[in-house]
Amino acid sequence: MTKTQVTGSEPTHFGRPLLRRRDLIVFAVVILLALLLKLAPHLWLSQSGKILARLSFDNRLLCEFDPAQLAPRTYSLEELAEMSSAGLPGAGERRENRPGLWPELPPMSIVIEADGGIRVAASDCPDQYCVRRGVCRKAGDFAACVPNKVILTLLPAGDHESEEADSGIDMVVGDPAPREEP
């Protein structure tokens, strides 16, 4: 059994205070470390100045571009795909835009703002989560329209992985193929 007494204004445990100065310091250090670990990715990602916007449709790269190099206005997915395939300023080098590759792009409007932010302005999806997402401004932000299979991702410029190096396999689940015993 433990004895806890209240003497004066400070609770004690067997004559010692329940919380000592050392306990409070350890508690404060643990809280500060937890906050630092929670905020660290945001601090690292926000320090990169230039960003690259990547638009994917149906799990394929539609286009990549630097939003700061495009005029601030509303673009359709078709316009962005055509700009990327034509090699206009701000378009990425990697692209899969060949005639007939995108037979039916969904009717979506992407707004590039004067400060470099990007947002989905209009979509024909039922819930409009991509529109309500708001403006994407820094690396790591994204907006996804699941019914239309469109994903807008902001990446640090020069820090994106190569499509050629990507095998396309993210995970393997289940038992491997049975091996034949020699």
Backbone torsions as a table, in degrees:
resi	resn	phi	psi	omega
1	MET	NA	142.1	176.7
2	THR	-104.2	146.6	178.7
3	LYS	-110.4	121.3	175.6
4	THR	-116.1	125.3	-179.1
5	GLN	-120.2	153.1	174.2
6	VAL	-112.0	112.2	178.8
7	THR	-118.9	118.7	-177.5
8	GLY	70.7	-124.9	-178.5
9	SER	-110.2	1.4	-174.2
10	GLU	-119.1	123.3	177.0
11	PRO	-69.8	145.1	-179.1
12	THR	-129.0	161.0	176.8
13	HIS	-129.8	109.9	-175.5
14	PHE	53.2	41.0	175.3
15	GLY	86.9	-5.4	179.0
16	ARG	-108.5	150.7	177.2
17	PRO	-65.3	145.8	180.0
18	LEU	-66.7	-41.5	177.6
19	LEU	-117.0	117.8	177.4
20	ARG	-96.1	169.1	179.6
21	ARG	-58.6	-40.8	179.2
22	ARG	-61.4	-40.3	178.5
23	ASP	-63.4	-42.3	179.3
24	LEU	-65.4	-38.6	178.7
25	ILE	-65.7	-45.1	178.2
26	VAL	-61.5	-43.5	178.5
27	PHE	-60.6	-43.8	179.6
28	ALA	-65.7	-39.8	178.8
29	VAL	-64.8	-42.6	178.9
30	VAL	-63.1	-42.5	178.6
31	ILE	-64.1	-44.1	179.3
32	LEU	-63.6	-40.6	177.2
33	LEU	-64.2	-40.9	178.6
34	ALA	-63.1	-42.9	177.5
35	LEU	-64.6	-40.8	179.1
36	LEU	-63.2	-43.9	178.4
37	LEU	-65.8	-33.5	178.5
38	LYS	-71.0	-39.2	-176.1
39	LEU	-90.4	-13.8	-174.7
40	ALA	-58.0	-47.0	179.5
41	PRO	-60.4	-37.4	179.6
42	HIS	-67.2	-37.1	179.5
43	LEU	-68.7	-41.0	-179.4
44	TRP	-69.2	-42.4	-177.5
45	LEU	-70.6	-32.9	-176.6
46	SER	-77.9	-12.7	-178.2
47	GLN	-77.9	-22.6	179.1
48	SER	-74.3	130.7	-173.6
49	GLY	-77.5	-52.8	-174.9
50	LYS	-88.7	144.3	178.2
51	ILE	-125.0	160.3	176.9
52	LEU	-124.8	128.4	178.7
53	ALA	-94.8	132.9	178.5
54	ARG	-120.4	124.6	175.2
55	LEU	-109.3	126.2	177.5
56	SER	-118.6	142.9	176.3
57	PHE	-131.5	128.0	178.1
58	ASP	53.6	43.9	177.0
59	ASN	64.3	22.8	175.3
60	ARG	-127.6	147.3	-179.8
61	LEU	-67.8	120.4	176.7
62	LEU	-87.2	-51.5	177.6
63	CYS	-166.2	159.3	171.8
64	GLU	-129.4	139.4	-179.1
65	PHE	-156.5	160.0	174.9
66	ASP	-94.2	112.1	-176.2
67	PRO	-62.4	-23.6	-179.5
68	ALA	-71.6	-19.7	-178.2
69	GLN	-93.7	-5.0	178.3
70	LEU	-101.1	151.1	179.2
71	ALA	-66.8	138.6	178.5
72	PRO	-70.4	108.2	177.5
73	ARG	-168.6	-175.0	179.5
74	THR	-93.5	131.9	179.3
75	TYR	-121.4	147.3	170.7
76	SER	-90.7	165.7	178.0
77	LEU	-62.1	-36.7	179.3
78	GLU	-61.9	-42.8	179.4
79	GLU	-62.1	-44.2	-179.4
80	LEU	-66.3	-38.7	178.2
81	ALA	-66.7	-39.9	179.0
82	GLU	-67.5	-40.7	178.3
83	MET	-62.1	-40.9	-179.1
84	SER	-66.5	-41.1	-178.9
85	SER	-74.1	-26.6	179.2
86	ALA	-82.9	-11.3	179.8
87	GLY	73.3	30.7	179.0
88	LEU	-71.5	164.5	-178.5
89	PRO	-55.7	137.2	178.5
90	GLY	91.3	-8.8	-179.4
91	ALA	-84.3	146.3	179.1
92	GLY	-76.4	161.7	-179.9
93	GLU	-79.4	-37.6	-178.8
94	ARG	-82.5	129.6	179.1
95	ARG	-158.3	154.1	176.8
96	GLU	-119.3	33.0	-174.9
97	ASN	-93.1	89.5	174.6
98	ARG	-115.7	153.8	-179.5
99	PRO	-55.6	132.6	178.3
100	GLY	86.0	-5.4	-179.3
101	LEU	-73.2	-33.4	-179.5
102	TRP	-113.6	75.4	-176.0
103	PRO	-64.9	-37.0	-177.8
104	GLU	-142.5	90.3	174.4
105	LEU	-80.1	141.1	-179.6
106	PRO	-67.5	152.9	179.0
107	PRO	-76.4	91.9	178.8
108	MET	-126.1	148.4	176.8
109	SER	-117.4	128.2	178.6
110	ILE	-111.1	127.6	179.8
111	VAL	-103.8	128.3	171.5
112	ILE	-103.9	120.9	-175.1
113	GLU	-91.3	165.1	-176.4
114	ALA	-62.8	-30.7	-179.3
115	ASP	-85.8	6.0	178.5
116	GLY	94.3	-3.0	177.7
117	GLY	-73.3	153.8	179.5
118	ILE	-129.8	140.3	176.7
119	ARG	-147.6	158.6	173.7
120	VAL	-87.9	120.2	-176.9
121	ALA	-89.5	-38.0	-177.1
122	ALA	-150.1	145.4	177.3
123	SER	-153.9	155.7	179.9
124	ASP	-95.0	13.7	179.3
125	CYS	-74.2	154.1	-173.0
126	PRO	-70.2	-38.2	-172.6
127	ASP	-92.5	-20.3	176.9
128	GLN	62.5	30.4	178.0
129	TYR	-63.9	-35.9	-179.6
130	CYS	-66.0	-34.9	178.7
131	VAL	-73.9	-42.2	-179.3
132	ARG	-71.7	-13.6	179.2
133	ARG	-58.0	-36.0	179.0
134	GLY	92.7	-159.3	-173.3
135	VAL	-86.2	133.9	172.7
136	CYS	-97.9	123.8	-175.0
137	ARG	-121.9	-29.8	-174.0
138	LYS	-123.7	161.6	-179.9
139	ALA	-56.6	135.0	-177.9
140	GLY	103.2	-19.2	177.1
141	ASP	-74.5	149.7	176.6
142	PHE	-153.5	159.5	172.7
143	ALA	-133.9	133.6	-177.8
144	ALA	-126.7	133.4	173.2
145	CYS	-112.2	95.9	-173.9
146	VAL	-65.8	-44.9	-179.8
147	PRO	-61.2	-33.4	179.9
148	ASN	-92.2	-3.0	179.3
149	LYS	59.9	39.3	180.0
150	VAL	-116.8	132.8	177.9
151	ILE	-128.7	127.4	174.7
152	LEU	-108.1	120.7	-177.3
153	THR	-127.5	137.3	174.1
154	LEU	-103.7	127.3	-177.7
155	LEU	-121.5	154.9	172.1
156	PRO	-65.0	134.7	-178.5
157	ALA	-63.0	135.5	179.4
158	GLY	77.4	5.0	-176.3
159	ASP	-120.3	18.5	-178.9
160	HIS	-96.3	152.2	-176.2
161	GLU	-76.0	153.3	-178.7
162	SER	-78.8	134.9	178.1
163	GLU	-67.3	-30.5	-179.2
164	GLU	-67.1	-32.9	-179.2
165	ALA	-80.7	-14.0	-178.4
166	ASP	-81.1	123.4	-179.5
167	SER	-80.0	-14.2	-178.2
168	GLY	88.5	-8.7	-179.8
169	ILE	-100.8	122.2	179.1
170	ASP	-96.3	-35.6	-174.9
171	MET	-159.0	147.5	175.0
172	VAL	-118.3	127.1	-178.4
173	VAL	-120.7	138.5	176.5
174	GLY	108.0	179.0	180.0
175	ASP	-76.8	145.0	175.0
176	PRO	-68.7	168.0	178.7
177	ALA	-60.0	142.2	-178.5
178	PRO	-63.8	141.0	179.2
179	ARG	-92.9	146.4	176.4
180	GLU	-87.5	132.8	178.6
181	GLU	-78.7	133.2	179.7
182	PRO	-76.6	NA	NA
